[in-house]
Amino acid sequence: MDSLGTSQGLAAYDNRAEPISAVVFDLDGVLVNSFAVMRQAFTTAYAEVVGDGDAPFEEYERHLGRYFPDIMRIMGLPPEMEAPFVRESYRLAHLVPVFDGVPEMLGQLRARGVGLAVATGKSGPRARSLLEQLGLLHLFTVVIGSDEVRRPKPAPDIVLKALGVLGSDPSRTVMVGDAVTDLASARDAGVAAVAALWGETDEETLLAEKPDVVLRTPAELLEVCFGSARTL
């Protein structure tokens, strides 16, 4: 790997290749550090619906990137947890910070004509509400939630929908995520899978999926798009 952590498969990048025209981002753990709020919302929902006992948040984290109802089904938890989880997520949204370097990175991408989209495990309304509250919504051409596609991640539908709105060729697009489901969705949509490691992701598990590019800071994405580490 080089200094950016780019995978061996990209070592043969040809500088004559077409530049990247669009980036699709996951939201939680990539653009915003929502883990503390997510834990509090999940714990409250578990207490209200399930009752006593420790909320299995660590197991929940292993499924991040998926739609909340799908995670409940996988974990064998009551689907009724969704309502209090969403309620608390809205109530606590003001406590969610943006990762350092993300606004600057998004601004530079946008200024240089790169199309930006969000493809998230959240519902579309909740994702757009959070991004608007953080002053970032205007930077994105489209923000798509898992409730707005037929098959959420790890299926490719949400990335394909973003590509359609952006009008970007998959060969000139990257998907940045912090979960295995993000990488799978990207690859099945035909776009490069970029792993973001600046959040609380399980690095070992993510690297085992052999992402096309591994980034440790948001600023490194600019090198991928415009610099010597450009991937496509």
For each residue, the residues with C-beta under 8 A, 3 or more apart:
1: 4 5 6 7 8 214
2: 5 6 11 229
3:
4: 1 213 214 215 220 223 224 229
5: 1 2 197 213 214 215 216 220
6: 1 2 10 11 212 213 214 224 229 231
7: 1 10 210 211 212 213 214
8: 1 11
9: 210 212
10: 6 7 13 212 213 229 231
11: 2 6 8
12:
13: 10 17 229 230 231 232
14: 17
15: 230
16:
17: 13 14 230 232
18: 21 171 172 232
19: 172 225 226 230 232
20: 23 114 172 173 174 224 225 230 231 232
21: 18 113 114 115 166 168 169 172 173
22: 114 115 116 117 162 163 166 168 172 173 174
23: 20 109 114 115 116 117 173 174 175 176 221 225
24: 117 118 119 159 162 163 166 173 174 175 176 186 191
25: 30 31 116 117 118 119 175 176 177
26: 29 30 31 65 118 119 120 121 175 176 177 178 179 182 196
27: 30 31 32 34 118 120 121 122 127 130 131
28: 31 32 34 35 38 64 120 121 122 178
29: 26 32 33 34 35 64 178 179 196 199 200 201
30: 25 26 27 99 176 177 178 196 199
31: 25 26 27 28 98 99 102 106 118 131 136
32: 27 28 29 96 97 98 99 102 130 134
33: 29 36 96 97 98 99 199 200
34: 27 28 29 37 38 96 130
35: 28 29 38 39 61 199 200
36: 33 39 40 95
37: 34 40 41 89 92 93 95 96
38: 28 34 35 41 42 57 89
39: 35 36 42 43 57
40: 36 37 43 44 88 92
41: 37 38 44 45 84 85 86 88 89 92
42: 38 39 45 46 55 57 60 81 85
43: 39 40 46 47 55 57
44: 40 41 47 48 84 85 88
45: 41 42 48 49 55 81 82 83 84 85 88
46: 42 43 49 50 53 55 56 77 81
47: 43 44 50 51 52 55
48: 44 45 81 84
49: 45 46 78 80 81 84
50: 46 47 53 55 77 78 81
51: 47
52: 47
53: 46 50
54:
55: 42 43 45 46 47 50 60
56: 46 59 60 75
57: 38 39 42 43 60 61
58: 61 62
59: 56 62 63 75
60: 42 55 56 57 63 64 71 75
61: 35 57 58 64 200 202
62: 58 59 202
63: 59 60 66 70 71 74 75 181
64: 28 29 60 61 71 121 178 179 181
65: 26 121 153 154 177 178 179 180 181 182 185
66: 63 70 71 74 121 146 152 153 154 181
67: 70 71 121 146 147 152 153
68: 71 72 82 85 86 121 122
69: 72 73 79 82
70: 63 66 67 73 74 146 152
71: 60 63 64 66 67 68 74 75 77
72: 68 69 75 77 78 79 81 82
73: 69 70 76 79
74: 63 66 70 71
75: 56 59 60 63 71 72
76: 73
77: 46 50 71 72 81
78: 49 50 72 81
79: 69 72 73 82
80: 49 83
81: 42 45 46 48 49 50 72 77 78 84 85
82: 45 68 69 72 79 85 86
83: 45 80 86 87
84: 41 44 45 48 49 81 87 88
85: 41 42 44 45 68 81 82 88 89
86: 41 68 82 83 89 90 123 126
87: 83 84 90 91
88: 40 41 44 45 84 85 91 92
89: 37 38 41 85 86 92 93 126
90: 86 87 93 126 129
91: 87 88
92: 37 40 41 88 89 95 96
93: 37 89 90 96 129 130 133
94: 133
95: 36 37 92
96: 32 33 34 37 92 93 130 134
97: 32 33
98: 31 32 33 102 103 134 136
99: 30 31 32 33 102 198 199 218
100: 218
101: 104 105 217 218 219
102: 31 32 98 99 105 106 136 218
103: 98 106 107 135 136
104: 101 107 108 218 219
105: 101 102 108 109 218 219 221 222
106: 31 102 103 109 110 116 136 139
107: 103 104 110 111 139
108: 104 105 111 112 222
109: 23 105 106 112 114 116 221 222 225
110: 106 107 113 114 116 139
111: 107 108
112: 108 109 225 226
113: 21 110
114: 20 21 22 23 109 110 225
115: 21 22 23 141 166 167 168
116: 22 23 25 106 109 110 139 140 141
117: 22 23 24 25 140 141 142 143 144 162 165 166
118: 24 25 26 27 31 127 131 140 142 143 144 162
119: 24 25 26 144 153 158 159 161 162 175 185
120: 26 27 28 127 143 144 145 146 158
121: 26 27 28 64 65 66 67 68 145 146 152 153 181
122: 27 28 68 126 127 130 145 146
123: 86 126 127 145 146 147 148
124: 127 128 143 144 145 147 148
125: 128 129 145
126: 86 89 90 122 123 129 130 145
127: 27 118 120 122 123 124 130 131 143 145
128: 124 125 131 132 137 143 145
129: 90 93 125 126 132 133
130: 27 32 34 93 96 122 126 127 133 134
131: 27 31 118 127 128 134 136 137 140 143
132: 128 129 135 136 137
133: 93 94 129 130
134: 32 96 98 130 131 137
135: 103 132 138
136: 31 98 102 103 106 131 132 139 140
137: 128 131 132 134 140 143
138: 135
139: 106 107 110 116 136
140: 116 117 118 131 136 137 143
141: 115 116 117 165 166
142: 117 118 161 162 165 166
143: 117 118 120 124 127 128 131 137 140
144: 117 118 119 120 124 148 149 158 161 162 165
145: 120 121 122 123 124 125 126 127 128 148
146: 66 67 70 120 121 122 123 149 152 153 158
147: 67 123 124 152
148: 123 124 144 145 158 161
149: 144 146 152 155 157 158 161
150: 157
151: 155 157
152: 66 67 70 121 146 147 149 155 157 158
153: 65 66 67 119 121 146 158 181 182 184 185
154: 65 66 180 181 184 185 188
155: 149 151 152 158 185 188
156: 159 160 185 186 187 188 189 190
157: 149 150 151 152 160 161
158: 119 120 144 146 148 149 152 153 155 161 162 185
159: 24 119 156 162 163 175 185 186 188 189 191
160: 156 157 163 164 189
161: 119 142 144 148 149 157 158 164 165
162: 22 24 117 118 119 142 144 158 159 165 166
163: 22 24 159 160 166 167 168 169 170 173 189 191
164: 160 161 167
165: 117 141 142 144 161 162
166: 21 22 24 115 117 141 142 162 163 173
167: 115 163 164
168: 21 22 115 163 172 173
169: 21 163 172 173
170: 163 173 189 190 191
171: 18 190 232
172: 18 19 20 21 22 168 169 232
173: 20 21 22 23 24 163 166 168 169 170 191 192
174: 20 22 23 24 186 191 192 193 194 212 213 224 225 231 232
175: 23 24 25 26 119 159 182 183 185 186 189 191 192 193 194
176: 23 24 25 26 30 182 194 196 215 221
177: 25 26 30 65 181 182 183 185 186 193 194 195 196
178: 26 28 29 30 64 65 182 195 196 197 199 201 206
179: 26 29 64 65 182 183 201 206
180: 65 154 183 184 205 206 209
181: 63 64 65 66 121 153 154 177 184 185
182: 26 65 153 175 176 177 178 179 185 186 193
183: 175 177 179 180 186 187 193 195 206 209 211
184: 153 154 180 181 187 188 209
185: 65 119 153 154 155 156 158 159 175 177 181 182 188 189
186: 24 156 159 174 175 177 182 183 189 191 192 193 194
187: 156 183 184 190 191 193
188: 154 155 156 159 184 185
189: 156 159 160 163 170 175 185 186
190: 156 170 171 187
191: 24 159 163 170 173 174 175 186 187
192: 173 174 175 186 212 213 231 232
193: 174 175 177 182 183 186 187 209 211 212 213
194: 174 175 176 177 186 211 212 213 214 215 221 224 231
195: 177 178 183 201 206 207 209 211 213 214 215
196: 26 29 30 176 177 178 199 201 215 218
197: 5 178 201 203 206 214 215 216
198: 99 215 216 217 218
199: 29 30 33 35 99 178 196
200: 29 33 35 61
201: 29 178 179 195 196 197 205 206
202: 61 62 205 206
203: 197 206 207
204: 207 208
205: 180 201 202 208 209
206: 178 179 180 183 195 197 201 202 203 209 211
207: 195 203 204 210 211 214
208: 204 205
209: 180 183 184 193 195 205 206
210: 7 9 207
211: 7 183 193 194 195 206 207 214
212: 6 7 9 10 174 192 193 194 231
213: 4 5 6 7 10 174 192 193 194 195 224 229 231
214: 1 4 5 6 7 194 195 197 207 211
215: 4 5 176 194 195 196 197 198 218 220 221 224
216: 5 197 198 220
217: 101 198 220
218: 99 100 101 102 104 105 196 198 215 221
219: 101 104 105 222 223
220: 4 5 215 216 217 223 224 229
221: 23 105 109 176 194 215 218 224 225
222: 105 108 109 219 225 226 227
223: 4 219 220 226 227 228 229 230
224: 4 6 20 174 194 213 215 220 221 227 229 230 231
225: 19 20 23 109 112 114 174 221 222 230
226: 19 112 222 223 230
227: 222 223 224 230
228: 223
229: 2 4 6 10 13 213 220 223 224
230: 13 15 17 19 20 223 224 225 226 227
231: 6 10 13 20 174 192 194 212 213 224
232: 13 17 18 19 20 171 172 174 192
